[in-house]
Amino acid sequence: MITDNYIFIYSPFISTWRKSYLIENIISIQYFKKKTLGVLKFTNMNSGQVESKLFRLGMDRSEYNRLKESMNNKDVLMTR
């Protein structure tokens, strides 16, 4: 889920909230396939440190493209 300032990551298996990111702190979002699951890698700044985290979301390419469209004008680098 995306709001004006945050991205919220939910588990695809049990529909619970897992993590939130302040959009202004996100450096990049990368999409790739790992086995059969779509995986997102978030790279962000946290207290002056660069951190990366993987989320196995089962997201397909079309869902990623919708996420990318909704992030338009948010100044976040996103893979094709």
PDB file of N, CA, C and O in Angstrom:
ATOM      1  N   MET A   1       0.846  -1.172   0.000  1.00  0.00           N
ATOM      2  CA  MET A   1       0.000   0.000   0.000  1.00  0.00           C
ATOM      3  C   MET A   1       0.895   1.239   0.000  1.00  0.00           C
ATOM      4  O   MET A   1       1.921   1.274   0.679  1.00  0.00           O
ATOM      5  N   ILE A   2       0.498   2.245  -0.761  1.00  0.00           N
ATOM      6  CA  ILE A   2       1.268   3.481  -0.865  1.00  0.00           C
ATOM      7  C   ILE A   2       0.388   4.655  -0.449  1.00  0.00           C
ATOM      8  O   ILE A   2      -0.743   4.795  -0.914  1.00  0.00           O
ATOM      9  N   THR A   3       0.922   5.490   0.427  1.00  0.00           N
ATOM     10  CA  THR A   3       0.270   6.751   0.778  1.00  0.00           C
ATOM     11  C   THR A   3       1.132   7.866   0.205  1.00  0.00           C
ATOM     12  O   THR A   3       2.075   7.592  -0.537  1.00  0.00           O
ATOM     13  N   ASP A   4       0.834   9.098   0.528  1.00  0.00           N
ATOM     14  CA  ASP A   4       1.633  10.218   0.036  1.00  0.00           C
ATOM     15  C   ASP A   4       3.080  10.143   0.513  1.00  0.00           C
ATOM     16  O   ASP A   4       3.990  10.561  -0.203  1.00  0.00           O
ATOM     17  N   ASN A   5       3.300   9.614   1.718  1.00  0.00           N
ATOM     18  CA  ASN A   5       4.633   9.648   2.309  1.00  0.00           C
ATOM     19  C   ASN A   5       5.247   8.282   2.608  1.00  0.00           C
ATOM     20  O   ASN A   5       6.450   8.198   2.851  1.00  0.00           O
ATOM     21  N   TYR A   6       4.457   7.216   2.597  1.00  0.00           N
ATOM     22  CA  TYR A   6       4.949   5.907   3.028  1.00  0.00           C
ATOM     23  C   TYR A   6       4.581   4.797   2.051  1.00  0.00           C
ATOM     24  O   TYR A   6       3.590   4.879   1.326  1.00  0.00           O
ATOM     25  N   ILE A   7       5.418   3.752   2.055  1.00  0.00           N
ATOM     26  CA  ILE A   7       5.084   2.476   1.434  1.00  0.00           C
ATOM     27  C   ILE A   7       4.983   1.464   2.564  1.00  0.00           C
ATOM     28  O   ILE A   7       5.887   1.366   3.393  1.00  0.00           O
ATOM     29  N   PHE A   8       3.897   0.719   2.603  1.00  0.00           N
ATOM     30  CA  PHE A   8       3.693  -0.324   3.595  1.00  0.00           C
ATOM     31  C   PHE A   8       3.808  -1.676   2.906  1.00  0.00           C
ATOM     32  O   PHE A   8       3.187  -1.903   1.867  1.00  0.00           O
ATOM     33  N   ILE A   9       4.600  -2.573   3.482  1.00  0.00           N
ATOM     34  CA  ILE A   9       4.806  -3.909   2.933  1.00  0.00           C
ATOM     35  C   ILE A   9       4.004  -4.890   3.778  1.00  0.00           C
ATOM     36  O   ILE A   9       4.125  -4.923   5.003  1.00  0.00           O
ATOM     37  N   TYR A  10       3.189  -5.685   3.103  1.00  0.00           N
ATOM     38  CA  TYR A  10       2.381  -6.703   3.767  1.00  0.00           C
ATOM     39  C   TYR A  10       2.829  -8.082   3.334  1.00  0.00           C
ATOM     40  O   TYR A  10       3.280  -8.256   2.202  1.00  0.00           O
ATOM     41  N   SER A  11       2.718  -9.056   4.201  1.00  0.00           N
ATOM     42  CA  SER A  11       3.034 -10.444   3.865  1.00  0.00           C
ATOM     43  C   SER A  11       1.993 -10.970   2.893  1.00  0.00           C
ATOM     44  O   SER A  11       0.798 -10.784   3.125  1.00  0.00           O
ATOM     45  N   PRO A  12       2.409 -11.629   1.801  1.00  0.00           N
ATOM     46  CA  PRO A  12       1.437 -12.170   0.854  1.00  0.00           C
ATOM     47  C   PRO A  12       0.772 -13.440   1.383  1.00  0.00           C
ATOM     48  O   PRO A  12      -0.237 -13.885   0.836  1.00  0.00           O
ATOM     49  N   PHE A  13       1.321 -14.017   2.428  1.00  0.00           N
ATOM     50  CA  PHE A  13       0.827 -15.299   2.914  1.00  0.00           C
ATOM     51  C   PHE A  13      -0.170 -15.165   4.050  1.00  0.00           C
ATOM     52  O   PHE A  13      -1.141 -15.918   4.120  1.00  0.00           O
ATOM     53  N   ILE A  14       0.066 -14.204   4.947  1.00  0.00           N
ATOM     54  CA  ILE A  14      -0.834 -14.066   6.091  1.00  0.00           C
ATOM     55  C   ILE A  14      -1.451 -12.682   6.203  1.00  0.00           C
ATOM     56  O   ILE A  14      -2.115 -12.378   7.194  1.00  0.00           O
ATOM     57  N   SER A  15      -1.242 -11.845   5.204  1.00  0.00           N
ATOM     58  CA  SER A  15      -1.848 -10.504   5.110  1.00  0.00           C
ATOM     59  C   SER A  15      -1.636  -9.650   6.347  1.00  0.00           C
ATOM     60  O   SER A  15      -2.551  -8.963   6.801  1.00  0.00           O
ATOM     61  N   THR A  16      -0.443  -9.692   6.884  1.00  0.00           N
ATOM     62  CA  THR A  16      -0.127  -8.820   8.010  1.00  0.00           C
ATOM     63  C   THR A  16       0.949  -7.828   7.598  1.00  0.00           C
ATOM     64  O   THR A  16       1.751  -8.101   6.705  1.00  0.00           O
ATOM     65  N   TRP A  17       0.961  -6.690   8.247  1.00  0.00           N
ATOM     66  CA  TRP A  17       1.925  -5.639   7.992  1.00  0.00           C
ATOM     67  C   TRP A  17       3.303  -6.109   8.428  1.00  0.00           C
ATOM     68  O   TRP A  17       3.456  -6.656   9.520  1.00  0.00           O
ATOM     69  N   ARG A  18       4.318  -5.899   7.574  1.00  0.00           N
ATOM     70  CA  ARG A  18       5.678  -6.324   7.894  1.00  0.00           C
ATOM     71  C   ARG A  18       6.637  -5.164   8.088  1.00  0.00           C
ATOM     72  O   ARG A  18       7.483  -5.202   8.981  1.00  0.00           O
ATOM     73  N   LYS A  19       6.514  -4.128   7.258  1.00  0.00           N
ATOM     74  CA  LYS A  19       7.490  -3.034   7.296  1.00  0.00           C
ATOM     75  C   LYS A  19       6.905  -1.824   6.607  1.00  0.00           C
ATOM     76  O   LYS A  19       6.070  -1.962   5.713  1.00  0.00           O
ATOM     77  N   SER A  20       7.329  -0.644   7.008  1.00  0.00           N
ATOM     78  CA  SER A  20       6.956   0.574   6.290  1.00  0.00           C
ATOM     79  C   SER A  20       8.220   1.369   6.012  1.00  0.00           C
ATOM     80  O   SER A  20       9.192   1.325   6.767  1.00  0.00           O
ATOM     81  N   TYR A  21       8.175   2.099   4.901  1.00  0.00           N
ATOM     82  CA  TYR A  21       9.301   2.942   4.501  1.00  0.00           C
ATOM     83  C   TYR A  21       8.787   4.339   4.225  1.00  0.00           C
ATOM     84  O   TYR A  21       7.779   4.519   3.543  1.00  0.00           O
ATOM     85  N   LEU A  22       9.484   5.323   4.757  1.00  0.00           N
ATOM     86  CA  LEU A  22       9.236   6.714   4.414  1.00  0.00           C
ATOM     87  C   LEU A  22       9.788   6.916   3.009  1.00  0.00           C
ATOM     88  O   LEU A  22      10.979   6.704   2.777  1.00  0.00           O
ATOM     89  N   ILE A  23       8.945   7.320   2.075  1.00  0.00           N
ATOM     90  CA  ILE A  23       9.338   7.403   0.672  1.00  0.00           C
ATOM     91  C   ILE A  23      10.564   8.289   0.470  1.00  0.00           C
ATOM     92  O   ILE A  23      11.415   7.970  -0.361  1.00  0.00           O
ATOM     93  N   GLU A  24      10.674   9.376   1.196  1.00  0.00           N
ATOM     94  CA  GLU A  24      11.827  10.264   1.005  1.00  0.00           C
ATOM     95  C   GLU A  24      13.146   9.605   1.398  1.00  0.00           C
ATOM     96  O   GLU A  24      14.209  10.084   1.003  1.00  0.00           O
ATOM     97  N   ASN A  25      13.101   8.511   2.171  1.00  0.00           N
ATOM     98  CA  ASN A  25      14.319   7.796   2.570  1.00  0.00           C
ATOM     99  C   ASN A  25      14.669   6.641   1.641  1.00  0.00           C
ATOM    100  O   ASN A  25      15.741   6.052   1.777  1.00  0.00           O
ATOM    101  N   ILE A  26      13.786   6.301   0.695  1.00  0.00           N
ATOM    102  CA  ILE A  26      14.040   5.186  -0.210  1.00  0.00           C
ATOM    103  C   ILE A  26      14.976   5.648  -1.319  1.00  0.00           C
ATOM    104  O   ILE A  26      14.732   6.660  -1.976  1.00  0.00           O
ATOM    105  N   ILE A  27      16.039   4.896  -1.515  1.00  0.00           N
ATOM    106  CA  ILE A  27      16.997   5.184  -2.589  1.00  0.00           C
ATOM    107  C   ILE A  27      16.562   4.461  -3.851  1.00  0.00           C
ATOM    108  O   ILE A  27      16.512   5.062  -4.924  1.00  0.00           O
ATOM    109  N   SER A  28      16.242   3.157  -3.732  1.00  0.00           N
ATOM    110  CA  SER A  28      15.844   2.398  -4.907  1.00  0.00           C
ATOM    111  C   SER A  28      14.967   1.210  -4.520  1.00  0.00           C
ATOM    112  O   SER A  28      14.978   0.736  -3.384  1.00  0.00           O
ATOM    113  N   ILE A  29      14.204   0.749  -5.520  1.00  0.00           N
ATOM    114  CA  ILE A  29      13.410  -0.467  -5.400  1.00  0.00           C
ATOM    115  C   ILE A  29      13.748  -1.310  -6.622  1.00  0.00           C
ATOM    116  O   ILE A  29      13.616  -0.862  -7.761  1.00  0.00           O
ATOM    117  N   GLN A  30      14.184  -2.526  -6.366  1.00  0.00           N
ATOM    118  CA  GLN A  30      14.575  -3.428  -7.450  1.00  0.00           C
ATOM    119  C   GLN A  30      13.654  -4.642  -7.442  1.00  0.00           C
ATOM    120  O   GLN A  30      13.367  -5.207  -6.386  1.00  0.00           O
ATOM    121  N   TYR A  31      13.189  -5.043  -8.633  1.00  0.00           N
ATOM    122  CA  TYR A  31      12.342  -6.222  -8.786  1.00  0.00           C
ATOM    123  C   TYR A  31      13.129  -7.319  -9.490  1.00  0.00           C
ATOM    124  O   TYR A  31      13.808  -7.061 -10.483  1.00  0.00           O
ATOM    125  N   PHE A  32      13.039  -8.541  -8.978  1.00  0.00           N
ATOM    126  CA  PHE A  32      13.605  -9.687  -9.677  1.00  0.00           C
ATOM    127  C   PHE A  32      12.876 -10.956  -9.234  1.00  0.00           C
ATOM    128  O   PHE A  32      12.200 -10.987  -8.205  1.00  0.00           O
ATOM    129  N   LYS A  33      13.036 -11.994 -10.042  1.00  0.00           N
ATOM    130  CA  LYS A  33      12.416 -13.289  -9.735  1.00  0.00           C
ATOM    131  C   LYS A  33      13.426 -14.154  -9.003  1.00  0.00           C
ATOM    132  O   LYS A  33      14.596 -14.209  -9.379  1.00  0.00           O
ATOM    133  N   LYS A  34      12.975 -14.818  -7.970  1.00  0.00           N
ATOM    134  CA  LYS A  34      13.792 -15.777  -7.235  1.00  0.00           C
ATOM    135  C   LYS A  34      12.960 -17.039  -7.117  1.00  0.00           C
ATOM    136  O   LYS A  34      11.988 -17.096  -6.363  1.00  0.00           O
ATOM    137  N   LYS A  35      13.358 -18.045  -7.875  1.00  0.00           N
ATOM    138  CA  LYS A  35      12.556 -19.253  -8.054  1.00  0.00           C
ATOM    139  C   LYS A  35      11.239 -18.835  -8.674  1.00  0.00           C
ATOM    140  O   LYS A  35      11.238 -18.284  -9.775  1.00  0.00           O
ATOM    141  N   THR A  36      10.121 -19.071  -8.015  1.00  0.00           N
ATOM    142  CA  THR A  36       8.831 -18.700  -8.600  1.00  0.00           C
ATOM    143  C   THR A  36       8.267 -17.412  -8.019  1.00  0.00           C
ATOM    144  O   THR A  36       7.227 -16.935  -8.473  1.00  0.00           O
ATOM    145  N   LEU A  37       8.933 -16.845  -7.026  1.00  0.00           N
ATOM    146  CA  LEU A  37       8.417 -15.651  -6.365  1.00  0.00           C
ATOM    147  C   LEU A  37       9.028 -14.375  -6.924  1.00  0.00           C
ATOM    148  O   LEU A  37      10.213 -14.334  -7.256  1.00  0.00           O
ATOM    149  N   GLY A  38       8.217 -13.348  -7.023  1.00  0.00           N
ATOM    150  CA  GLY A  38       8.735 -12.017  -7.318  1.00  0.00           C
ATOM    151  C   GLY A  38       9.270 -11.424  -6.031  1.00  0.00           C
ATOM    152  O   GLY A  38       8.614 -11.494  -4.992  1.00  0.00           O
ATOM    153  N   VAL A  39      10.456 -10.842  -6.093  1.00  0.00           N
ATOM    154  CA  VAL A  39      11.125 -10.310  -4.914  1.00  0.00           C
ATOM    155  C   VAL A  39      11.384  -8.818  -5.124  1.00  0.00           C
ATOM    156  O   VAL A  39      11.786  -8.393  -6.207  1.00  0.00           O
ATOM    157  N   LEU A  40      11.150  -8.036  -4.081  1.00  0.00           N
ATOM    158  CA  LEU A  40      11.508  -6.619  -4.098  1.00  0.00           C
ATOM    159  C   LEU A  40      12.675  -6.400  -3.146  1.00  0.00           C
ATOM    160  O   LEU A  40      12.686  -6.898  -2.020  1.00  0.00           O
ATOM    161  N   LYS A  41      13.657  -5.642  -3.625  1.00  0.00           N
ATOM    162  CA  LYS A  41      14.773  -5.247  -2.782  1.00  0.00           C
ATOM    163  C   LYS A  41      14.675  -3.745  -2.569  1.00  0.00           C
ATOM    164  O   LYS A  41      14.781  -2.960  -3.512  1.00  0.00           O
ATOM    165  N   PHE A  42      14.474  -3.362  -1.323  1.00  0.00           N
ATOM    166  CA  PHE A  42      14.404  -1.952  -0.951  1.00  0.00           C
ATOM    167  C   PHE A  42      15.774  -1.522  -0.433  1.00  0.00           C
ATOM    168  O   PHE A  42      16.348  -2.182   0.433  1.00  0.00           O
ATOM    169  N   THR A  43      16.296  -0.415  -0.963  1.00  0.00           N
ATOM    170  CA  THR A  43      17.513   0.195  -0.445  1.00  0.00           C
ATOM    171  C   THR A  43      17.122   1.574   0.044  1.00  0.00           C
ATOM    172  O   THR A  43      16.543   2.370  -0.694  1.00  0.00           O
ATOM    173  N   ASN A  44      17.447   1.847   1.300  1.00  0.00           N
ATOM    174  CA  ASN A  44      17.010   3.103   1.898  1.00  0.00           C
ATOM    175  C   ASN A  44      18.041   3.625   2.889  1.00  0.00           C
ATOM    176  O   ASN A  44      18.968   2.917   3.281  1.00  0.00           O
ATOM    177  N   MET A  45      17.856   4.876   3.283  1.00  0.00           N
ATOM    178  CA  MET A  45      18.672   5.487   4.327  1.00  0.00           C
ATOM    179  C   MET A  45      17.953   5.330   5.660  1.00  0.00           C
ATOM    180  O   MET A  45      16.749   5.563   5.767  1.00  0.00           O
ATOM    181  N   ASN A  46      18.717   4.930   6.674  1.00  0.00           N
ATOM    182  CA  ASN A  46      18.166   4.789   8.014  1.00  0.00           C
ATOM    183  C   ASN A  46      19.212   5.292   8.996  1.00  0.00           C
ATOM    184  O   ASN A  46      20.252   4.660   9.180  1.00  0.00           O
ATOM    185  N   SER A  47      18.940   6.420   9.622  1.00  0.00           N
ATOM    186  CA  SER A  47      19.863   7.048  10.576  1.00  0.00           C
ATOM    187  C   SER A  47      21.249   7.249   9.977  1.00  0.00           C
ATOM    188  O   SER A  47      22.263   6.993  10.626  1.00  0.00           O
ATOM    189  N   GLY A  48      21.277   7.711   8.724  1.00  0.00           N
ATOM    190  CA  GLY A  48      22.541   7.995   8.065  1.00  0.00           C
ATOM    191  C   GLY A  48      23.242   6.788   7.469  1.00  0.00           C
ATOM    192  O   GLY A  48      24.314   6.930   6.882  1.00  0.00           O
ATOM    193  N   GLN A  49      22.668   5.617   7.604  1.00  0.00           N
ATOM    194  CA  GLN A  49      23.253   4.390   7.061  1.00  0.00           C
ATOM    195  C   GLN A  49      22.397   3.872   5.908  1.00  0.00           C
ATOM    196  O   GLN A  49      21.171   3.971   5.948  1.00  0.00           O
ATOM    197  N   VAL A  50      23.049   3.314   4.875  1.00  0.00           N
ATOM    198  CA  VAL A  50      22.327   2.696   3.765  1.00  0.00           C
ATOM    199  C   VAL A  50      22.023   1.254   4.151  1.00  0.00           C
ATOM    200  O   VAL A  50      22.909   0.509   4.570  1.00  0.00           O
ATOM    201  N   GLU A  51      20.753   0.871   4.003  1.00  0.00           N
ATOM    202  CA  GLU A  51      20.314  -0.487   4.316  1.00  0.00           C
ATOM    203  C   GLU A  51      19.569  -1.067   3.133  1.00  0.00           C
ATOM    204  O   GLU A  51      18.941  -0.338   2.365  1.00  0.00           O
ATOM    205  N   SER A  52      19.639  -2.380   2.986  1.00  0.00           N
ATOM    206  CA  SER A  52      18.865  -3.082   1.961  1.00  0.00           C
ATOM    207  C   SER A  52      18.125  -4.239   2.604  1.00  0.00           C
ATOM    208  O   SER A  52      18.626  -4.887   3.524  1.00  0.00           O
ATOM    209  N   LYS A  53      16.924  -4.487   2.102  1.00  0.00           N
ATOM    210  CA  LYS A  53      16.120  -5.592   2.626  1.00  0.00           C
ATOM    211  C   LYS A  53      15.343  -6.211   1.482  1.00  0.00           C
ATOM    212  O   LYS A  53      14.809  -5.505   0.625  1.00  0.00           O
ATOM    213  N   LEU A  54      15.281  -7.551   1.472  1.00  0.00           N
ATOM    214  CA  LEU A  54      14.518  -8.296   0.473  1.00  0.00           C
ATOM    215  C   LEU A  54      13.165  -8.690   1.029  1.00  0.00           C
ATOM    216  O   LEU A  54      13.035  -9.066   2.194  1.00  0.00           O
ATOM    217  N   PHE A  55      12.149  -8.596   0.164  1.00  0.00           N
ATOM    218  CA  PHE A  55      10.804  -9.047   0.514  1.00  0.00           C
ATOM    219  C   PHE A  55      10.329  -9.999  -0.565  1.00  0.00           C
ATOM    220  O   PHE A  55      10.217  -9.611  -1.728  1.00  0.00           O
ATOM    221  N   ARG A  56      10.049 -11.237  -0.198  1.00  0.00           N
ATOM    222  CA  ARG A  56       9.504 -12.229  -1.129  1.00  0.00           C
ATOM    223  C   ARG A  56       7.988 -12.063  -1.136  1.00  0.00           C
ATOM    224  O   ARG A  56       7.293 -12.572  -0.257  1.00  0.00           O
ATOM    225  N   LEU A  57       7.497 -11.358  -2.118  1.00  0.00           N
ATOM    226  CA  LEU A  57       6.092 -10.964  -2.124  1.00  0.00           C
ATOM    227  C   LEU A  57       5.240 -11.745  -3.112  1.00  0.00           C
ATOM    228  O   LEU A  57       4.016 -11.619  -3.098  1.00  0.00           O
ATOM    229  N   GLY A  58       5.853 -12.540  -3.962  1.00  0.00           N
ATOM    230  CA  GLY A  58       5.074 -13.240  -4.976  1.00  0.00           C
ATOM    231  C   GLY A  58       4.495 -12.285  -6.005  1.00  0.00           C
ATOM    232  O   GLY A  58       3.519 -12.608  -6.682  1.00  0.00           O
ATOM    233  N   MET A  59       5.089 -11.126  -6.118  1.00  0.00           N
ATOM    234  CA  MET A  59       4.606 -10.088  -7.032  1.00  0.00           C
ATOM    235  C   MET A  59       5.029 -10.434  -8.450  1.00  0.00           C
ATOM    236  O   MET A  59       6.182 -10.802  -8.676  1.00  0.00           O
ATOM    237  N   ASP A  60       4.117 -10.322  -9.408  1.00  0.00           N
ATOM    238  CA  ASP A  60       4.516 -10.542 -10.797  1.00  0.00           C
ATOM    239  C   ASP A  60       4.905  -9.204 -11.434  1.00  0.00           C
ATOM    240  O   ASP A  60       4.737  -8.143 -10.833  1.00  0.00           O
ATOM    241  N   ARG A  61       5.422  -9.279 -12.644  1.00  0.00           N
ATOM    242  CA  ARG A  61       5.938  -8.079 -13.330  1.00  0.00           C
ATOM    243  C   ARG A  61       4.850  -7.016 -13.505  1.00  0.00           C
ATOM    244  O   ARG A  61       5.129  -5.827 -13.344  1.00  0.00           O
ATOM    245  N   SER A  62       3.613  -7.418 -13.831  1.00  0.00           N
ATOM    246  CA  SER A  62       2.549  -6.424 -14.030  1.00  0.00           C
ATOM    247  C   SER A  62       2.210  -5.704 -12.723  1.00  0.00           C
ATOM    248  O   SER A  62       1.921  -4.508 -12.736  1.00  0.00           O
ATOM    249  N   GLU A  63       2.243  -6.412 -11.606  1.00  0.00           N
ATOM    250  CA  GLU A  63       1.999  -5.768 -10.307  1.00  0.00           C
ATOM    251  C   GLU A  63       3.130  -4.790  -9.982  1.00  0.00           C
ATOM    252  O   GLU A  63       2.894  -3.705  -9.451  1.00  0.00           O
ATOM    253  N   TYR A  64       4.356  -5.190 -10.307  1.00  0.00           N
ATOM    254  CA  TYR A  64       5.490  -4.293 -10.094  1.00  0.00           C
ATOM    255  C   TYR A  64       5.341  -3.035 -10.948  1.00  0.00           C
ATOM    256  O   TYR A  64       5.608  -1.928 -10.480  1.00  0.00           O
ATOM    257  N   ASN A  65       4.916  -3.207 -12.196  1.00  0.00           N
ATOM    258  CA  ASN A  65       4.732  -2.050 -13.074  1.00  0.00           C
ATOM    259  C   ASN A  65       3.665  -1.101 -12.528  1.00  0.00           C
ATOM    260  O   ASN A  65       3.802   0.114 -12.670  1.00  0.00           O
ATOM    261  N   ARG A  66       2.610  -1.625 -11.910  1.00  0.00           N
ATOM    262  CA  ARG A  66       1.592  -0.764 -11.275  1.00  0.00           C
ATOM    263  C   ARG A  66       2.195  -0.011 -10.091  1.00  0.00           C
ATOM    264  O   ARG A  66       1.913   1.170  -9.888  1.00  0.00           O
ATOM    265  N   LEU A  67       3.025  -0.701  -9.314  1.00  0.00           N
ATOM    266  CA  LEU A  67       3.720  -0.036  -8.210  1.00  0.00           C
ATOM    267  C   LEU A  67       4.596   1.088  -8.745  1.00  0.00           C
ATOM    268  O   LEU A  67       4.617   2.191  -8.200  1.00  0.00           O
ATOM    269  N   LYS A  68       5.311   0.794  -9.810  1.00  0.00           N
ATOM    270  CA  LYS A  68       6.198   1.782 -10.419  1.00  0.00           C
ATOM    271  C   LYS A  68       5.417   3.004 -10.899  1.00  0.00           C
ATOM    272  O   LYS A  68       5.863   4.136 -10.708  1.00  0.00           O
ATOM    273  N   GLU A  69       4.270   2.789 -11.512  1.00  0.00           N
ATOM    274  CA  GLU A  69       3.420   3.903 -11.957  1.00  0.00           C
ATOM    275  C   GLU A  69       2.935   4.739 -10.781  1.00  0.00           C
ATOM    276  O   GLU A  69       2.897   5.967 -10.861  1.00  0.00           O
ATOM    277  N   SER A  70       2.564   4.077  -9.693  1.00  0.00           N
ATOM    278  CA  SER A  70       2.057   4.814  -8.531  1.00  0.00           C
ATOM    279  C   SER A  70       3.170   5.589  -7.830  1.00  0.00           C
ATOM    280  O   SER A  70       2.901   6.519  -7.069  1.00  0.00           O
ATOM    281  N   MET A  71       4.423   5.203  -8.089  1.00  0.00           N
ATOM    282  CA  MET A  71       5.559   5.909  -7.496  1.00  0.00           C
ATOM    283  C   MET A  71       6.053   7.030  -8.403  1.00  0.00           C
ATOM    284  O   MET A  71       7.072   7.656  -8.113  1.00  0.00           O
ATOM    285  N   ASN A  72       5.350   7.287  -9.487  1.00  0.00           N
ATOM    286  CA  ASN A  72       5.733   8.343 -10.411  1.00  0.00           C
ATOM    287  C   ASN A  72       5.891   9.664  -9.663  1.00  0.00           C
ATOM    288  O   ASN A  72       5.056  10.015  -8.829  1.00  0.00           O
ATOM    289  N   ASN A  73       6.952  10.387  -9.961  1.00  0.00           N
ATOM    290  CA  ASN A  73       7.266  11.680  -9.329  1.00  0.00           C
ATOM    291  C   ASN A  73       7.615  11.583  -7.849  1.00  0.00           C
ATOM    292  O   ASN A  73       7.492  12.564  -7.115  1.00  0.00           O
ATOM    293  N   LYS A  74       8.050  10.408  -7.410  1.00  0.00           N
ATOM    294  CA  LYS A  74       8.450  10.250  -5.998  1.00  0.00           C
ATOM    295  C   LYS A  74       9.959  10.270  -5.829  1.00  0.00           C
ATOM    296  O   LYS A  74      10.449  10.133  -4.708  1.00  0.00           O
ATOM    297  N   ASP A  75      10.716  10.437  -6.920  1.00  0.00           N
ATOM    298  CA  ASP A  75      12.172  10.532  -6.866  1.00  0.00           C
ATOM    299  C   ASP A  75      12.807   9.280  -6.255  1.00  0.00           C
ATOM    300  O   ASP A  75      13.708   9.377  -5.422  1.00  0.00           O
ATOM    301  N   VAL A  76      12.326   8.099  -6.678  1.00  0.00           N
ATOM    302  CA  VAL A  76      12.867   6.816  -6.244  1.00  0.00           C
ATOM    303  C   VAL A  76      13.309   6.062  -7.489  1.00  0.00           C
ATOM    304  O   VAL A  76      12.527   5.902  -8.426  1.00  0.00           O
ATOM    305  N   LEU A  77      14.554   5.598  -7.508  1.00  0.00           N
ATOM    306  CA  LEU A  77      15.059   4.816  -8.625  1.00  0.00           C
ATOM    307  C   LEU A  77      14.417   3.432  -8.594  1.00  0.00           C
ATOM    308  O   LEU A  77      14.487   2.732  -7.584  1.00  0.00           O
ATOM    309  N   MET A  78      13.790   3.039  -9.707  1.00  0.00           N
ATOM    310  CA  MET A  78      13.151   1.729  -9.774  1.00  0.00           C
ATOM    311  C   MET A  78      13.627   1.004 -11.018  1.00  0.00           C
ATOM    312  O   MET A  78      13.738   1.605 -12.087  1.00  0.00           O
ATOM    313  N   THR A  79      13.912  -0.292 -10.885  1.00  0.00           N
ATOM    314  CA  THR A  79      14.368  -1.073 -12.025  1.00  0.00           C
ATOM    315  C   THR A  79      13.245  -1.229 -13.025  1.00  0.00           C
ATOM    316  O   THR A  79      12.071  -1.053 -12.700  1.00  0.00           O
ATOM    317  N   ARG A  80      13.624  -1.563 -14.256  1.00  0.00           N
ATOM    318  CA  ARG A  80      12.636  -1.774 -15.308  1.00  0.00           C
ATOM    319  C   ARG A  80      11.874  -2.973 -15.009  1.00  0.00           C
ATOM    320  O   ARG A  80      10.980  -3.342 -15.770  1.00  0.00           O
TER     321      ARG A  80
END
